[in-house]
């Protein structure tokens, strides 16, 4: 998804997922909340075709993230992941979020943590990251590298190597 000759321009047209229209009609919830609409699957990674770009802006692909996290560590990790994919041909990525507190914006639960796991198919290398979704000063994303077990314990995600 990164090797196209021409890229579709980023649209920033956030909208309800047509498969979940009632559950993901969330524009009013985010408005004025102070949270960014953080992409789980990055828009740039979907910019090789119009449909991919369009789908990347469904609210079902969004997580409320503090601007510090979304525009800082999360973005830096997205760029790092793209570089790995271009260098080693292919990566698999899993991500998610975990809410421990009861904070909501509208009907959306605000996560306390956002996590990501990157698996490089060619080398078999696996990296796990866990980020606090807070408003404190950002540190480099690589300082948030954790064990796979740590992400599993936090989120319930279980990685099975085939």
N, C-alpha and C positions, 0 to 999 in steps of 0.2 A: 504494500500500500504506500510505499515511499518512493518508488522508482518510476513515477510517471514523468513524462516530458513537460506537460502543462498542468498547472494546478488550478483548481476551482477557487475563486476568491472566497474568503471567509464571509459568512452571511450574518452572523450574530442574530439570527431569527429564531429565538427560543420559542418553543411551542409544545403543546400537549402531544404525547405519543398517540398516534391514531389507533393503536391496539389497546391503549389504556386511557381513553380520553377523559373520563371523569376523575380518575386517580391522579392524572398528571397535568391537569389544568392548574398550574401553580404560579402563574405570573404575579398574581396579587399577593401571594405568600412571600415571595422574594422582594417585592417592591418596598423600598425603605427599610429593609431588615438589617442592613449593614453587612450582609453576607454576599459573597460572590456565588454565581452559579458555576461551581467547579465541575469541569468535564471529568468523567471517569475515563472515557475513550476520547482522547484529544482530537479537536477539530482538524488540526494540521495533518494528523495521521489519516484523516478521512478526506483529504483534499484532492484525491485523484479523480473523483467523480462527483457529479451533482447530488446523486442520491446519498452517498456516504456523508457528504457535507451536511445535507439536509437532516439526516438521521442523527448526526452528532449533536444537534441542537434540541433534540427531544428532551423534555424534562425528566424522562426516565433514565437519561444519561448524566444527570446533574446531581451534585451533592452540595449542600450548603457548606462553603468553606470561607474561613476568614480571608480577607484580601492578602494578609501576610502569607498564609499558606498557599493559596491559589496562585498568586503572582510571584511567589518566591520559590520555596522548596519544591512544591508540586510541579511547577513549570520547569524548574531546573532538572528534575528527575525525568520529566517527559523528554526534554532535549537530550539528556544522557541516554535514555532508552533508544531514541531514534539513532543516535550515533552508534550504539552497540548493534542495532539491527542492520545498519548500513555496512558496518565492519564485518559482521559475522553472518550476514544473510537473513537470519530469521530469529525472532524472539517470540516467546509467549508471555503475556502479561495478564495477571489477575489483580484486581483491586477491589477495595470495599471500604466501608466505614462502620464504626461502632459507636453507639450512643450508650453512655453509662448514666449521664444525668438525664433530667427530664425536660431539657430545653427544646422549645419548638418555635418555628416561625410559621404561623398559620397552622396547617395540618402536617407540616414537615418536621420530622425529628432532626435536630442539629447534632451531628456526630461530635464526639469528644476526640476521636482518633480517626485518621484516614490511613490506609495501609496499601502497599503495592508489593507484588512479587514479580520478579523478572527472571525468566528462564531462557538461557542462550542455548538453542538446540545443538549448534555445532560443537560447543565446548562442554556442554552439560553443566555449566556454571549456573547457580541459582542465587539470587540476592533478594533479601526481604527488607522492607522499610516500614517504619511506623512513625507517624507524625501527629503531634498534638495539634488539634484544630483550635488554637487559641490566638489571642491578639498580641502576645509577647513578641519581643524581638526575634527575628528569624536567625537560625543557624544554618550552616551548609547542609544540604540534603544528605551528604555522605556521613554526617555525624548522626543521622537517624537510622543508620543501617542496624538491623537487629537479626536475630536468628529466625529461621523459619518456624521453629517451635514457639517462639514468642508471638508471632502473628497468629499461629494456629490457636494458641491459648487465648489470646485476646478476642479473636473473631470467630473461632469455630471452623475456619477454613482448613481443609485437610488436603495436602498435596500428595498425589500418588504418582510415582514415576513408573512409566510403562516399560 
